[in-house]
Amino acid sequence: MDIVFSVFMAATAYFFLSFGFVLQKKGIGWIGKNPGSDKDFYKNLAIWITGFILMNIYGVPSAVALKVLQPHIVASFAGWGIVVLVFFSNFFLKEKLNRSDYFYSMLIIAGIIFLTIFRDNSDQVQSVNSLSVIMFFLFPILLFVAGFYGKKSHWIRTVLFATVSGCAAGAMVVALKFLVAGYDYRVREYFSSPYLYLYIFAALLSFIALQFALKNGLMITTGPVQYTSNIIYPVIGSYFVFNQYLNVIQLFSIILIVMGVTKILKNRK
């Protein structure tokens, strides 16, 4: 039952994140409006605030899921988040739903199922290499700084910053795994751990890098790169930081998820 509950929590986490995004987009109309001149002002504000809350509490079910599941499995549920985003955008925002979305959504879900079934049963943080941990969290920072140096096209800058955003989001999952593994759910003790501050820093870096990516390029480029990096980077973390090896089926499952996410996002033109 632990694994079933953990999978449910991981799915809930990314459901909150994606549904929150949809609600914020639906209620965005309150910004720049006068409460007295817009009858829907408070309605839109309430919808937007609900979305904001959902997006910011997704870390709670993520932490519960990470008690049992490895970071790369929890991060793979970002693919499920795309499915939620696409179908709820169609229902609430009347955005176009492509026929291929059904196929690629099933591909993503199948990949997540196989990745979970054929996982390594070890849920504990093994002895870690300190240098690997430092390099894992340092890489997105170095890549972010590199984006400002030299002459680069807008497309290259978009890809660089979108990669930073995705990698930083993946680093958040790894930092949260350290916190849960080290302190269980004793949240008060998190404040004594450097991983809490790495989690917060990674969240800020992900958000800022995403803004630079969107400024330099289109969402059609930013989206696939950001989500792909978000899914793949914790895989790197599982291998180098936690010394966990992925079998062939797990690697194939991740490829399915990434392919499904990329295809769905690239079709949103």
C-alpha positions as CSV (number, residue, x, y, z in Angstrom):
1,M,0.0,0.0,0.0
2,D,2.9,2.4,0.6
3,I,3.9,2.4,-3.1
4,V,0.3,2.9,-4.2
5,F,-0.2,5.8,-1.8
6,S,3.2,7.3,-2.9
7,V,2.2,7.1,-6.5
8,F,-1.1,8.8,-5.7
9,M,0.7,11.6,-3.9
10,A,3.1,12.1,-6.8
11,A,0.2,12.3,-9.2
12,T,-1.6,14.7,-6.8
13,A,1.4,17.0,-6.6
14,Y,1.6,17.6,-10.3
15,F,-2.2,17.7,-10.6
16,F,-2.1,20.6,-8.1
17,L,0.8,22.3,-10.0
18,S,-0.9,22.1,-13.4
19,F,-4.5,22.7,-12.3
20,G,-3.2,25.7,-10.3
21,F,-1.6,27.1,-13.5
22,V,-4.8,26.7,-15.4
23,L,-6.8,28.5,-12.7
24,Q,-4.3,31.3,-12.6
25,K,-4.6,31.7,-16.3
26,K,-8.4,31.6,-16.1
27,G,-8.5,34.3,-13.4
28,I,-5.7,36.5,-14.8
29,G,-8.3,39.1,-15.9
30,W,-8.3,40.8,-12.4
31,I,-4.8,42.2,-13.0
32,G,-4.9,45.8,-14.1
33,K,-8.7,46.1,-13.5
34,N,-10.5,48.4,-11.0
35,P,-12.6,46.5,-8.5
36,G,-15.4,49.0,-8.9
37,S,-15.5,48.9,-12.7
38,D,-15.4,45.1,-13.3
39,K,-18.2,43.0,-11.9
40,D,-16.0,39.8,-12.3
41,F,-13.0,41.3,-10.5
42,Y,-13.4,39.4,-7.2
43,K,-14.5,36.2,-9.0
44,N,-11.3,36.3,-11.1
45,L,-9.2,37.2,-8.1
46,A,-10.6,34.3,-6.1
47,I,-9.9,31.9,-9.0
48,W,-6.3,33.3,-9.4
49,I,-5.6,33.0,-5.7
50,T,-6.9,29.4,-5.6
51,G,-4.5,28.6,-8.5
52,F,-1.6,30.3,-6.7
53,I,-2.2,28.3,-3.5
54,L,-2.4,25.0,-5.4
55,M,0.8,25.7,-7.3
56,N,2.6,26.5,-4.1
57,I,1.5,23.5,-2.0
58,Y,2.4,20.9,-4.5
59,G,5.7,20.3,-2.6
60,V,3.7,18.7,0.3
61,P,2.4,15.7,-1.6
62,S,5.8,15.5,-3.4
63,A,7.6,15.2,-0.1
64,V,5.2,12.4,0.9
65,A,5.8,10.6,-2.4
66,L,9.6,10.9,-2.0
67,K,9.5,9.0,1.3
68,V,9.1,5.9,-0.8
69,L,9.9,6.8,-4.5
70,Q,13.2,7.9,-6.0
71,P,13.5,11.5,-7.3
72,H,13.5,10.5,-11.0
73,I,10.2,8.6,-10.6
74,V,8.5,11.5,-8.8
75,A,9.9,14.0,-11.4
76,S,8.6,11.8,-14.2
77,F,5.1,12.8,-13.0
78,A,5.7,16.1,-14.6
79,G,4.6,14.3,-17.7
80,W,1.3,13.6,-16.0
81,G,1.2,17.3,-15.2
82,I,1.3,18.0,-18.9
83,V,-1.7,15.7,-19.5
84,V,-3.7,17.6,-16.8
85,L,-2.6,20.9,-18.2
86,V,-3.7,20.1,-21.7
87,F,-7.1,18.6,-20.9
88,F,-8.0,21.1,-18.2
89,S,-7.0,24.0,-20.5
90,N,-9.5,22.6,-23.0
91,F,-12.3,22.2,-20.4
92,F,-11.8,25.5,-18.6
93,L,-10.1,27.8,-21.1
94,K,-11.6,26.3,-24.3
95,E,-8.1,25.8,-25.8
96,K,-7.8,23.5,-28.8
97,L,-7.4,19.8,-28.1
98,N,-5.5,17.9,-30.8
99,R,-6.4,14.4,-31.8
100,S,-2.8,13.3,-31.2
101,D,-3.0,14.5,-27.6
102,Y,-4.9,11.4,-26.6
103,F,-2.2,9.1,-28.0
104,Y,0.7,10.9,-26.5
105,S,-1.1,11.2,-23.1
106,M,-1.5,7.5,-23.0
107,L,2.2,7.2,-24.0
108,I,3.2,9.4,-21.0
109,I,0.9,7.5,-18.6
110,A,2.3,4.1,-19.8
111,G,5.8,5.4,-19.3
112,I,5.1,6.5,-15.8
113,I,3.5,3.1,-15.0
114,F,6.4,1.1,-16.3
115,L,8.9,3.3,-14.6
116,T,7.2,2.8,-11.3
117,I,6.6,-1.0,-11.7
118,F,10.2,-1.7,-12.7
119,R,11.8,0.7,-10.1
120,D,14.6,-0.2,-7.7
121,N,12.9,-1.2,-4.5
122,S,15.5,0.7,-2.4
123,D,14.0,3.9,-1.1
124,Q,16.8,4.9,1.1
125,V,19.5,7.5,0.4
126,Q,22.7,5.6,0.1
127,S,26.2,7.0,0.9
128,V,26.7,9.9,-1.4
129,N,29.8,11.5,-3.0
130,S,30.0,15.0,-1.7
131,L,31.6,16.2,-4.9
132,S,28.8,14.8,-7.0
133,V,26.2,16.6,-4.8
134,I,28.1,19.9,-5.2
135,M,28.4,19.5,-9.0
136,F,24.7,18.5,-9.3
137,F,23.5,21.7,-7.6
138,L,26.2,23.9,-9.2
139,F,25.6,22.9,-12.8
140,P,22.3,24.8,-13.3
141,I,24.0,27.9,-11.8
142,L,27.0,27.7,-14.1
143,L,24.7,27.2,-17.1
144,F,22.6,30.2,-16.1
145,V,25.7,32.4,-15.9
146,A,26.9,31.1,-19.2
147,G,23.7,32.3,-20.8
148,F,24.8,35.9,-20.4
149,Y,28.3,35.6,-21.9
150,G,29.3,35.7,-25.5
151,K,27.2,36.3,-28.6
152,K,24.3,33.9,-28.8
153,S,21.2,33.8,-30.8
154,H,17.8,34.2,-29.2
155,W,17.1,30.6,-29.9
156,I,20.3,29.4,-28.1
157,R,19.6,31.6,-25.1
158,T,16.0,30.3,-25.0
159,V,17.3,26.7,-24.9
160,L,20.0,27.5,-22.3
161,F,17.6,29.3,-19.9
162,A,14.8,26.7,-20.4
163,T,17.4,24.0,-19.6
164,V,18.4,25.8,-16.5
165,S,14.8,26.2,-15.4
166,G,14.1,22.5,-15.9
167,C,17.4,21.3,-14.2
168,A,16.7,23.6,-11.2
169,A,13.2,22.2,-10.9
170,G,14.7,18.7,-11.0
171,A,17.3,19.8,-8.3
172,M,14.3,20.8,-6.1
173,V,13.1,17.2,-6.1
174,V,16.5,15.9,-5.2
175,A,16.9,18.4,-2.4
176,L,13.4,17.4,-1.1
177,K,14.5,13.8,-1.1
178,F,17.4,14.6,1.1
179,L,15.2,16.4,3.5
180,V,12.6,13.7,3.8
181,A,15.2,10.9,4.0
182,G,17.1,12.7,6.7
183,Y,14.4,14.2,8.8
184,D,11.2,12.3,7.8
185,Y,8.3,14.8,8.2
186,R,9.8,16.7,11.1
187,V,9.6,20.0,9.2
188,R,11.0,22.1,12.0
189,E,14.3,20.3,11.6
190,Y,14.5,21.1,7.9
191,F,15.7,24.6,8.8
192,S,18.9,23.1,10.2
193,S,19.7,21.4,6.8
194,P,21.4,23.1,3.9
195,Y,19.1,21.2,1.6
196,L,16.2,23.4,2.5
197,Y,18.0,26.4,1.3
198,L,19.2,24.6,-1.8
199,Y,15.5,23.8,-2.4
200,I,14.5,27.4,-2.1
201,F,17.4,28.7,-4.2
202,A,16.6,26.1,-6.9
203,A,13.0,27.2,-6.9
204,L,14.0,30.9,-7.4
205,L,16.5,29.9,-10.1
206,S,14.0,27.9,-12.0
207,F,11.4,30.7,-11.9
208,I,13.9,33.4,-13.0
209,A,15.5,31.3,-15.7
210,L,12.0,30.5,-17.1
211,Q,11.3,34.3,-17.4
212,F,14.6,34.8,-19.4
213,A,13.7,31.8,-21.6
214,L,10.3,33.2,-22.4
215,K,11.8,36.7,-23.0
216,N,14.2,35.3,-25.5
217,G,12.0,32.9,-27.3
218,L,8.6,31.3,-27.8
219,M,6.8,28.9,-25.5
220,I,6.9,26.3,-28.2
221,T,10.7,26.1,-27.7
222,T,10.7,26.8,-24.0
223,G,8.1,24.3,-22.9
224,P,9.6,21.0,-24.3
225,V,13.1,21.9,-23.2
226,Q,12.0,22.9,-19.7
227,Y,9.9,19.9,-19.1
228,T,12.4,17.5,-20.7
229,S,15.2,18.8,-18.4
230,N,12.9,18.6,-15.4
231,I,12.4,14.9,-16.0
232,I,15.9,14.0,-17.1
233,Y,18.0,15.9,-14.5
234,P,16.7,13.9,-11.5
235,V,17.7,10.7,-13.5
236,I,21.3,12.1,-13.5
237,G,20.9,12.9,-9.8
238,S,19.7,9.3,-9.0
239,Y,22.8,7.9,-10.7
240,F,25.5,10.3,-9.6
241,V,24.1,11.5,-6.3
242,F,22.3,8.5,-4.9
243,N,24.3,5.8,-6.8
244,Q,21.1,4.2,-8.2
245,Y,21.3,2.5,-11.5
246,L,18.4,2.5,-14.0
247,N,17.6,-0.7,-15.9
248,V,16.7,-0.8,-19.6
249,I,13.0,-0.7,-19.0
250,Q,13.3,2.4,-16.8
251,L,15.4,4.2,-19.5
252,F,12.9,3.2,-22.2
253,S,10.0,4.5,-20.0
254,I,11.7,7.8,-19.5
255,I,12.2,8.1,-23.3
256,L,8.4,7.4,-23.7
257,I,7.5,10.1,-21.2
258,V,9.9,12.7,-22.7
259,M,8.7,11.9,-26.3
260,G,5.1,12.3,-25.3
261,V,5.7,15.6,-23.4
262,T,7.7,17.0,-26.3
263,K,5.1,16.0,-29.0
264,I,2.2,17.4,-27.0
265,L,3.9,20.8,-26.4
266,K,5.2,21.1,-29.9
267,N,1.7,20.6,-31.3
268,R,0.4,23.6,-29.3
269,K,1.0,26.2,-32.0
